[in-house]
Amino acid sequence: MTEKLAEKSAGNSEPDKATRVGRGLGWSLMSTLALRIGNLLLSIVVARLVAPEAYGVFAVALTVWMLLSALSEFGLGADLVRAKDPERRAPTVATLGAGIGVIAALSMFAGAPRIAAAFESPGSTHTLVVMSLVPAMFGLTIVPAAMLQRAYRQRALFAVYAAGLVASAVVTVSLILLGAGASSLAWGQVASQAVMLLALHVVARHRPRFGFDRRLARESLSFSAPLAAANLVSWMLITVDNLIVSRELTTVALGLYVLAFNVSSWPMSAVGQAVRVVALPAFAETESEVERNAGLVRCFGPLAVVATAMGVGLASLASPVVSVLFGDEWTAAAAALVGLSVFGASRVLLDLVATFLIAAGETRAVLVVQLVWLATMVPAMVLGVRVWGLAGAGWAHVVVSVAVVVPAYAMALRRVGVDVAAIGRACVLPLVVAVPAALVCWAVGRADGPDLLLLALGGAAVVVFYLAPMWPWTRRRLHELRNPLGDAEAVERNRG
């Protein structure tokens, strides 16, 4: 092992991978930030053109699609990313993905009336029918998207997703102006998926190839089936609350809640997803279990700082954020946004843990955690909504995450040899420093004055009272992350 580390330090193989990972992460972060801003601008335009009730009708269809997307992907993309023989598996995976996508589409189409009735939103039936086109196309994107991801071609993926965003914006806004209502957003999703389907195959230079090898299918499904179930449960965790809010409150309240949840997902969308697409192949390619586990520990500190900063800002400035971006008619969404912002920040770290376990082949462990999470979240959400309304819905996520999900993932990490105590130590300082920063931001957010000014002052407070004090510590952690060989050598010396 010592010789192997010496070879890597001499530059034989590690710099190549480090360069690819670094470039991939850089493009991934930039693209997700750009796409997040683009989606934000689109959501602002839509929020100012449609009423909360119309947005609630679309939210029903979006909720169902998010659930079906987990089934349509079925974990097959992750299997290709970590596979040693992706080209040989691709035709079988393409066939499985296309078949599962068609089944999901037909299920959404046939079940549209009953689904709308379950949400007590009969006006959502037509929107659900339109959206049923999306999963059929999504199943055909699995192979080219996985090939680009495993090659760290985040620049190409950015171009694909940007094209989809532009298509969605043009179609959605055009149809809204023509008076199409909630179905405008559904057709925008269809247009986006169609453009991305074509662009993925063009950019990846991948001609669709279908085939079926029983042995490869069994191998892929044995890995991906637990992951697909875990993905389904994961999406249920962030969508079944929509059903609860809709049934316990109103469709208008659902529109407010979905908007708040979308805002609270900015940390996950801007940072978590960017890290995930690079972390999965990076962890999977790591040859040594010791290096892989140490890599997870090194990632936690810097990621905790970024996620906490975003969570503190959104939670403490919830009211001015909603008012400035979406208008006064959406200000009631701030009640849900406070708790949801804390949950959104925690999702970034929880998703990193799940990605690590998937790369380590522990898909069943991820599934078990997700099932426990869902089983405790549903009653907590019902209680929270009934007693505290939209605010209770947001904080229910936080309580379950801290009391149930964190301990469950800690147990899963221990079983694969990760030093959970070291992860805990890496999170202590970012969380402690966040307390005074949150108090300052909270005071700013509740002061009298124009909302835009309060938002600017709150953002400055996050920088001055959190990011600035944390920068020296974060810089040291980033140096350790960029130079992992010293840590690995230290581990080997300690073991010797």
C-alpha positions as CSV (number, residue, x, y, z in Angstrom):
1,M,0.0,0.0,0.0
2,T,2.9,2.4,0.8
3,E,4.4,1.8,-2.6
4,K,1.0,2.5,-4.2
5,L,0.7,5.8,-2.4
6,A,4.2,6.7,-3.4
7,E,3.3,6.0,-7.1
8,K,0.3,8.2,-6.8
9,S,2.3,11.0,-5.1
10,A,4.8,10.8,-8.0
11,G,1.9,11.7,-10.4
12,N,1.3,8.3,-12.2
13,S,-2.5,8.2,-11.9
14,E,-3.9,10.4,-9.2
15,P,-3.4,13.8,-10.8
16,D,-5.4,12.6,-13.8
17,K,-8.4,11.7,-11.7
18,A,-8.0,14.7,-9.5
19,T,-8.0,17.0,-12.5
20,R,-11.1,15.3,-14.0
21,V,-12.9,15.5,-10.7
22,G,-11.9,19.1,-10.1
23,R,-13.0,20.2,-13.5
24,G,-16.2,18.2,-13.3
25,L,-17.0,19.7,-9.9
26,G,-16.3,23.2,-11.1
27,W,-18.5,22.9,-14.1
28,S,-21.2,21.2,-12.0
29,L,-21.2,24.0,-9.5
30,M,-21.3,26.7,-12.1
31,S,-24.0,24.9,-14.2
32,T,-26.3,24.2,-11.2
33,L,-25.9,27.8,-10.0
34,A,-26.7,29.2,-13.5
35,L,-29.6,26.8,-13.9
36,R,-30.9,27.6,-10.4
37,I,-30.8,31.3,-11.3
38,G,-32.6,30.6,-14.5
39,N,-35.3,28.5,-12.8
40,L,-35.6,31.2,-10.2
41,L,-36.2,33.9,-12.8
42,L,-38.8,31.6,-14.5
43,S,-40.6,30.9,-11.3
44,I,-40.7,34.6,-10.5
45,V,-42.3,35.3,-13.9
46,V,-44.8,32.5,-13.5
47,A,-45.7,33.5,-9.9
48,R,-46.5,37.0,-11.1
49,L,-48.6,35.7,-14.1
50,V,-50.6,33.0,-12.4
51,A,-52.6,32.9,-9.1
52,P,-51.6,30.6,-6.2
53,E,-54.6,28.4,-7.0
54,A,-53.4,27.7,-10.6
55,Y,-49.9,27.0,-9.3
56,G,-51.5,24.5,-6.8
57,V,-53.2,22.7,-9.6
58,F,-49.9,22.3,-11.4
59,A,-48.2,21.3,-8.2
60,V,-50.4,18.1,-8.1
61,A,-49.1,17.0,-11.5
62,L,-45.5,17.9,-10.6
63,T,-45.8,15.9,-7.4
64,V,-46.9,12.8,-9.3
65,W,-44.2,13.2,-11.9
66,M,-41.5,13.5,-9.3
67,L,-42.6,10.2,-7.8
68,L,-42.8,8.5,-11.2
69,S,-39.4,9.9,-12.2
70,A,-37.8,7.9,-9.4
71,L,-39.4,4.8,-10.9
72,S,-38.5,5.7,-14.5
73,E,-34.8,6.1,-13.7
74,F,-35.0,3.0,-11.5
75,G,-31.4,3.5,-10.4
76,L,-30.2,2.2,-13.8
77,G,-28.2,5.4,-14.4
78,A,-26.2,4.9,-11.2
79,D,-25.5,1.3,-12.2
80,L,-24.0,2.5,-15.5
81,V,-21.9,5.2,-13.8
82,R,-20.2,2.7,-11.4
83,A,-20.1,-0.2,-13.9
84,K,-16.8,-1.6,-15.2
85,D,-18.4,-2.5,-18.5
86,P,-20.8,0.3,-19.4
87,E,-20.7,-0.1,-23.1
88,R,-21.7,-3.8,-22.8
89,R,-24.5,-2.9,-20.4
90,A,-25.9,0.1,-22.3
91,P,-28.3,-1.7,-24.7
92,T,-29.9,-3.7,-21.9
93,V,-30.2,-0.7,-19.6
94,A,-31.7,1.3,-22.5
95,T,-34.4,-1.4,-23.0
96,L,-35.2,-1.6,-19.3
97,G,-35.3,2.2,-19.0
98,A,-37.6,2.6,-22.0
99,G,-40.0,-0.1,-20.8
100,I,-40.2,1.3,-17.3
101,G,-40.7,4.8,-18.6
102,V,-43.7,3.7,-20.8
103,I,-45.3,1.8,-17.9
104,A,-44.9,4.9,-15.6
105,A,-46.4,7.2,-18.4
106,L,-49.4,4.9,-18.9
107,S,-50.0,4.7,-15.1
108,M,-50.0,8.4,-14.8
109,F,-52.4,8.8,-17.8
110,A,-54.8,6.2,-16.7
111,G,-54.8,7.2,-13.1
112,A,-55.2,11.0,-13.7
113,P,-58.8,11.3,-12.5
114,R,-58.3,9.2,-9.3
115,I,-55.0,11.0,-8.5
116,A,-56.7,14.4,-8.9
117,A,-59.5,13.2,-6.6
118,A,-57.0,12.0,-4.0
119,F,-55.6,15.5,-3.9
120,E,-59.1,17.0,-3.8
121,S,-58.2,19.0,-6.9
122,P,-60.4,17.8,-9.8
123,G,-59.0,20.6,-12.0
124,S,-55.6,18.8,-12.1
125,T,-56.8,16.0,-14.3
126,H,-56.0,17.6,-17.6
127,T,-52.6,18.7,-16.3
128,L,-51.8,15.2,-15.2
129,V,-52.7,13.8,-18.6
130,V,-50.3,16.3,-20.3
131,M,-47.5,15.5,-17.9
132,S,-47.8,11.8,-18.5
133,L,-45.8,12.3,-21.7
134,V,-42.7,13.2,-19.6
135,P,-41.8,9.8,-18.0
136,A,-42.0,8.1,-21.4
137,M,-39.3,10.4,-22.7
138,F,-37.3,10.4,-19.5
139,G,-36.7,6.6,-19.7
140,L,-34.8,7.2,-22.9
141,T,-32.4,9.7,-21.4
142,I,-30.8,7.3,-18.8
143,V,-28.0,5.9,-20.9
144,P,-26.6,9.1,-22.5
145,A,-26.9,11.0,-19.2
146,A,-25.0,8.3,-17.3
147,M,-22.2,8.2,-20.0
148,L,-21.7,11.9,-19.7
149,Q,-21.7,11.7,-15.9
150,R,-19.2,8.9,-15.6
151,A,-16.9,10.9,-17.9
152,Y,-17.2,14.0,-15.7
153,R,-18.6,15.9,-18.8
154,Q,-20.5,18.4,-16.7
155,R,-20.0,21.2,-19.2
156,A,-21.9,19.1,-21.8
157,L,-24.6,18.3,-19.3
158,F,-24.9,22.0,-18.5
159,A,-25.6,22.8,-22.2
160,V,-28.3,20.1,-22.3
161,Y,-30.1,21.3,-19.2
162,A,-29.8,24.9,-20.2
163,A,-31.5,24.0,-23.5
164,G,-34.3,22.3,-21.6
165,L,-34.7,25.3,-19.4
166,V,-35.0,27.7,-22.3
167,A,-37.6,25.4,-24.0
168,S,-39.6,25.2,-20.8
169,A,-39.5,29.0,-20.3
170,V,-40.5,29.8,-23.9
171,V,-43.4,27.4,-24.0
172,T,-44.7,28.1,-20.4
173,V,-44.7,31.9,-20.7
174,S,-46.2,31.8,-24.2
175,L,-49.1,29.6,-23.2
176,I,-49.7,31.6,-20.0
177,L,-50.0,34.7,-22.0
178,L,-52.5,32.9,-24.3
179,G,-54.6,32.0,-21.3
180,A,-53.8,28.3,-21.0
181,G,-53.6,28.4,-17.2
182,A,-52.1,25.6,-15.2
183,S,-51.6,23.4,-18.3
184,S,-49.0,25.9,-19.5
185,L,-46.6,24.7,-16.9
186,A,-47.3,21.1,-17.8
187,W,-46.6,21.7,-21.5
188,G,-43.4,23.6,-20.5
189,Q,-42.2,20.4,-18.7
190,V,-43.0,18.3,-21.8
191,A,-41.1,20.7,-24.1
192,S,-38.1,20.7,-21.7
193,Q,-37.9,16.9,-21.5
194,A,-38.2,16.6,-25.3
195,V,-35.4,19.0,-25.9
196,M,-33.1,17.3,-23.3
197,L,-33.8,13.9,-24.8
198,L,-32.6,15.0,-28.2
199,A,-29.7,17.0,-26.9
200,L,-28.4,14.3,-24.6
201,H,-28.0,11.8,-27.5
202,V,-26.4,14.5,-29.7
203,V,-23.9,15.8,-27.1
204,A,-23.0,12.2,-25.9
205,R,-22.7,11.1,-29.6
206,H,-24.8,8.2,-28.6
207,R,-27.1,6.4,-31.0
208,P,-29.9,4.6,-29.2
209,R,-29.1,0.9,-29.0
210,F,-31.6,-1.6,-27.6
211,G,-30.9,-5.2,-26.6
212,F,-31.5,-7.6,-23.7
213,D,-29.0,-9.8,-21.9
214,R,-30.7,-11.7,-19.1
215,R,-27.5,-12.0,-17.0
216,L,-26.7,-8.3,-17.3
217,A,-30.3,-7.4,-16.6
218,R,-30.3,-9.5,-13.4
219,E,-27.0,-7.8,-12.3
220,S,-28.3,-4.3,-13.1
221,L,-31.6,-4.9,-11.4
222,S,-30.0,-6.5,-8.3
223,F,-28.1,-3.3,-7.8
224,S,-30.7,-0.8,-9.0
225,A,-34.0,-2.3,-7.6
226,P,-33.2,-1.3,-4.0
227,L,-31.9,2.0,-5.2
228,A,-35.0,2.6,-7.2
229,A,-37.1,1.8,-4.2
230,A,-35.0,4.1,-2.1
231,N,-35.3,6.9,-4.8
232,L,-39.1,6.4,-4.8
233,V,-39.3,6.6,-1.1
234,S,-37.0,9.6,-1.2
235,W,-39.2,11.4,-3.6
236,M,-42.2,10.4,-1.6
237,L,-40.6,12.1,1.4
238,I,-40.5,15.4,-0.4
239,T,-43.8,15.0,-2.2
240,V,-46.3,13.2,0.1
241,D,-46.2,16.4,2.2
242,N,-47.9,18.0,-0.8
243,L,-50.8,15.5,-0.5
244,I,-51.1,16.1,3.2
245,V,-51.1,19.9,2.9
246,S,-53.6,19.7,0.0
247,R,-56.0,17.5,2.0
248,E,-55.6,19.1,5.4
249,L,-55.6,22.7,4.2
250,T,-56.5,23.9,0.6
251,T,-55.2,23.9,-2.9
252,V,-54.2,27.5,-2.4
253,A,-52.2,26.5,0.6
254,L,-50.6,23.8,-1.5
255,G,-49.5,26.4,-4.0
256,L,-47.9,28.5,-1.2
257,Y,-46.2,25.4,0.3
258,V,-44.8,24.2,-3.0
259,L,-43.4,27.7,-3.7
260,A,-41.8,27.7,-0.3
261,F,-40.4,24.2,-0.7
262,N,-38.9,25.2,-4.1
263,V,-37.1,28.2,-2.5
264,S,-35.9,26.0,0.4
265,S,-34.4,23.6,-2.1
266,W,-31.9,26.2,-3.4
267,P,-29.1,24.8,-1.3
268,M,-29.8,21.3,-2.7
269,S,-30.2,22.5,-6.2
270,A,-27.2,24.8,-6.3
271,V,-24.8,22.7,-4.2
272,G,-26.1,19.3,-3.4
273,Q,-26.9,18.2,-6.9
274,A,-23.6,19.6,-8.2
275,V,-21.6,17.6,-5.6
276,R,-23.7,14.4,-6.2
277,V,-23.0,14.0,-9.9
278,V,-19.3,14.2,-9.3
279,A,-19.2,12.4,-5.9
280,L,-20.8,9.2,-7.2
281,P,-18.2,8.3,-9.8
282,A,-15.4,9.7,-7.6
283,F,-16.3,7.5,-4.6
284,A,-17.0,4.6,-6.9
285,E,-13.5,4.8,-8.6
286,T,-11.6,5.0,-5.3
287,E,-9.6,1.7,-5.0
288,S,-9.0,1.7,-1.3
289,E,-11.9,1.6,1.3
290,V,-9.7,3.6,3.7
291,E,-9.2,6.4,1.1
292,R,-12.9,6.4,0.2
293,N,-14.0,6.7,3.8
294,A,-11.5,9.4,4.5
295,G,-12.7,11.3,1.4
296,L,-16.2,11.4,2.8
297,V,-15.0,12.9,6.1
298,R,-12.9,15.5,4.3
299,C,-15.9,16.6,2.2
300,F,-18.2,17.2,5.1
301,G,-16.7,20.3,6.7
302,P,-16.6,22.6,3.6
303,L,-20.0,21.3,2.5
304,A,-21.5,22.0,5.9
305,V,-20.3,25.6,5.8
306,V,-21.9,26.3,2.4
307,A,-25.2,24.6,3.3
308,T,-25.4,26.2,6.7
309,A,-24.8,29.7,5.2
310,M,-27.6,29.3,2.7
311,G,-29.9,27.7,5.3
312,V,-29.4,30.5,7.8
313,G,-30.0,33.2,5.2
314,L,-33.2,31.7,3.8
315,A,-34.7,30.8,7.2
316,S,-34.0,34.1,8.9
317,L,-35.0,36.2,5.9
318,A,-37.9,34.2,4.7
319,S,-40.5,37.0,4.6
320,P,-38.4,39.5,2.7
321,V,-37.2,36.8,0.3
322,V,-40.7,35.8,-0.6
323,S,-42.0,39.4,-0.8
324,V,-39.2,40.7,-3.0
325,L,-39.1,37.8,-5.4
326,F,-42.7,36.7,-5.8
327,G,-44.9,39.6,-4.6
328,D,-47.1,40.4,-1.6
329,E,-49.8,37.8,-2.5
330,W,-47.3,35.0,-1.8
331,T,-46.1,36.3,1.6
332,A,-48.0,33.6,3.5
333,A,-45.5,31.1,2.1
334,A,-42.9,32.5,4.5
335,A,-44.5,30.6,7.3
336,A,-43.5,27.3,5.7
337,L,-40.1,28.6,4.4
338,V,-38.5,29.1,7.8
339,G,-38.5,25.4,8.8
340,L,-38.1,24.2,5.2
341,S,-34.9,26.3,4.8
342,V,-33.3,24.4,7.8
343,F,-34.4,21.1,6.2
344,G,-33.1,22.2,2.8
345,A,-29.7,22.8,4.2
346,S,-29.6,19.5,6.0
347,R,-30.6,17.7,2.7
348,V,-27.3,18.7,1.2
349,L,-25.3,16.7,3.8
350,L,-27.8,13.8,3.9
351,D,-27.7,13.5,0.1
352,L,-23.9,13.3,0.3
353,V,-24.1,10.4,2.7
354,A,-26.7,8.6,0.5
355,T,-24.4,9.1,-2.6
356,F,-21.5,7.7,-0.7
357,L,-23.4,4.6,0.4
358,I,-24.6,4.0,-3.2
359,A,-21.0,4.3,-4.5
360,A,-20.1,1.7,-1.9
361,G,-22.8,-0.6,-3.1
362,E,-24.9,-0.2,0.0
363,T,-28.2,0.5,-1.8
364,R,-30.2,-1.7,0.6
365,A,-29.0,0.4,3.5
366,V,-30.1,3.6,1.7
367,L,-33.5,2.0,1.2
368,V,-33.9,1.0,4.8
369,V,-33.1,4.6,6.0
370,Q,-35.6,6.1,3.5
371,L,-38.3,3.7,4.6
372,V,-37.8,4.6,8.3
373,W,-37.7,8.3,7.3
374,L,-41.1,8.0,5.4
375,A,-42.7,6.0,8.2
376,T,-42.0,8.7,10.8
377,M,-42.4,11.7,8.5
378,V,-46.0,11.1,7.5
379,P,-47.5,11.2,11.1
380,A,-45.2,14.1,12.0
381,M,-46.4,16.0,9.0
382,V,-50.1,15.4,9.6
383,L,-49.7,16.5,13.2
384,G,-47.6,19.6,12.3
385,V,-50.1,20.7,9.6
386,R,-53.2,20.2,11.8
387,V,-51.7,22.0,14.8
388,W,-49.5,24.7,13.3
389,G,-50.5,24.9,9.6
390,L,-47.9,25.7,7.0
391,A,-45.3,26.5,9.6
392,G,-45.8,23.0,11.2
393,A,-45.3,21.4,7.8
394,G,-41.9,22.9,7.5
395,W,-40.7,22.2,11.0
396,A,-42.0,18.6,10.8
397,H,-39.2,17.9,8.2
398,V,-36.6,19.3,10.6
399,V,-37.6,17.3,13.6
400,V,-37.7,14.0,11.7
401,S,-34.4,14.6,10.0
402,V,-32.6,15.3,13.3
403,A,-34.3,12.7,15.5
404,V,-34.5,9.8,13.0
405,V,-32.6,10.2,9.8
406,V,-29.2,11.4,11.1
407,P,-28.9,8.5,13.6
408,A,-30.1,6.0,11.0
409,Y,-27.5,7.2,8.4
410,A,-24.8,7.2,11.2
411,M,-25.5,3.5,11.8
412,A,-25.2,2.7,8.1
413,L,-21.9,4.6,7.8
414,R,-20.4,2.7,10.8
415,R,-21.2,-0.6,9.1
416,V,-18.9,0.3,6.2
417,G,-16.1,1.5,8.4
418,V,-16.6,5.3,8.3
419,D,-15.4,7.3,11.3
420,V,-18.8,8.9,12.2
421,A,-17.2,10.8,15.1
422,A,-14.9,12.5,12.7
423,I,-17.8,13.6,10.6
424,G,-19.5,15.0,13.8
425,R,-16.4,16.9,14.7
426,A,-16.3,18.4,11.2
427,C,-19.8,19.8,11.6
428,V,-19.4,21.2,15.2
429,L,-17.7,24.5,14.3
430,P,-20.0,25.4,11.3
431,L,-23.1,24.8,13.4
432,V,-21.8,26.7,16.5
433,V,-20.7,29.8,14.5
434,A,-24.1,29.7,12.8
435,V,-26.0,30.5,16.0
436,P,-24.9,34.2,16.5
437,A,-25.1,34.7,12.7
438,A,-28.7,33.4,12.7
439,L,-29.7,35.7,15.6
440,V,-28.3,38.8,13.7
441,C,-30.1,37.8,10.5
442,W,-33.3,37.1,12.4
443,A,-33.2,40.6,13.9
444,V,-32.6,42.1,10.5
445,G,-35.4,40.2,8.9
446,R,-37.9,41.4,11.4
447,A,-36.8,45.1,11.4
448,D,-38.9,47.8,9.8
449,G,-38.0,49.0,6.4
450,P,-38.3,48.1,2.7
451,D,-38.0,44.4,2.1
452,L,-35.3,44.8,-0.6
453,L,-33.1,46.7,1.9
454,L,-33.7,44.1,4.6
455,L,-32.8,41.4,2.2
456,A,-29.5,43.2,1.3
457,L,-28.6,43.8,4.9
458,G,-29.4,40.2,5.8
459,G,-27.2,38.9,3.0
460,A,-24.4,41.1,4.2
461,A,-24.9,39.8,7.7
462,V,-24.4,36.2,6.5
463,V,-21.1,37.2,4.9
464,V,-19.8,39.3,7.9
465,F,-21.0,37.2,10.8
466,Y,-20.7,33.7,9.3
467,L,-18.7,33.3,6.1
468,A,-15.9,35.7,7.1
469,P,-15.2,34.0,10.5
470,M,-15.4,30.6,8.9
471,W,-13.2,31.3,6.0
472,P,-9.8,30.4,7.6
473,W,-11.1,27.1,8.8
474,T,-12.8,26.4,5.5
475,R,-9.7,27.2,3.6
476,R,-7.7,24.6,5.6
477,R,-10.4,22.0,5.0
478,L,-10.4,22.7,1.3
479,H,-6.6,22.3,1.2
480,E,-7.0,18.9,2.8
481,L,-9.6,18.0,0.2
482,R,-7.4,19.0,-2.7
483,N,-4.4,17.2,-1.2
484,P,-5.7,13.8,0.0
485,L,-2.4,11.8,-0.3
486,G,-0.9,13.3,2.9
487,D,-3.9,12.1,4.9
488,A,-3.8,8.6,3.3
489,E,-0.1,8.3,4.0
490,A,-0.7,9.4,7.6
491,V,-3.3,6.6,7.9
492,E,-0.8,4.1,6.6
493,R,1.9,5.2,9.0
494,N,-0.5,5.0,11.9
495,R,-1.5,1.5,10.9
496,G,2.1,0.5,10.6
